């Protein structure tokens, strides 16, 4: 996972290149990097799940309130 640190937010890019997550400033956005949100393979969903888990661990370790409360 590549982590880009921006003022007030983090951008997480999957090593597989198919997903990006932006977290910060009250925003949690998942963006596909290729195609749309529909894929013909479960592998892309596996990649997304792995990215969400890694992004959550990094974000919470860096003070982001993941639950939004």
N, C-alpha and C positions, 0 to 999 in steps of 0.2 A: 504494500500500500504506500502510495506517495501522499505525503501530507504537505499542504500549502497553508502557511499561516498568514492570515490577513488581519488587519485591525478589527478586532471584535468577532472574528469567525475563523473557522477551519474549513478547508476543502480537502476531501479525501478522494483519491483516485485509485481504483482497483488496479493491481498489477496486471490483471488480465485485459485492462483497457476498455472494458465494456460498461462500467458504472462510475458515477461520480456522486458524492454526497456533500452537501454544503450544510454546515451547522454553525449557528451563531446568530446573535441579535434576534432571538425568538423564532428563527427559521430552521426548519429541518427539511431539506429538499433533496430528493433522489432524482438524478438525471441519467438516462441511458446515453452512452457515448456513441453507440452505433445502432442504427435501426430505430425501432420504436419500443414501446413498453411490452409488446407481445413478441415472444420468441418461440421458436419451434423446438428448443432443447431446454431441458431442466438444468443443464450446466450453467446457463446464464443466471438462473435463480440461485444456484449454489454459490456462484460468484458474488451475487448481491448479498446473500445471507452472510457470507464470510466478511464482506466489506462492512456491513452494518455492525457486526460484532466487534471488529477491530476499531471502527470509528467510535463506537460507544465507549470502549475501553480507553482510547486516547482522549476523547472529549471529556469524560468524567474525571480522568486523572488530571486534566488541565482546567478544572473548575467549571465546566459547563453543566448546568442543571438539566440533565437528560429528560427528566419527567415533565419539565415545563411548569412545575408548580412553584 
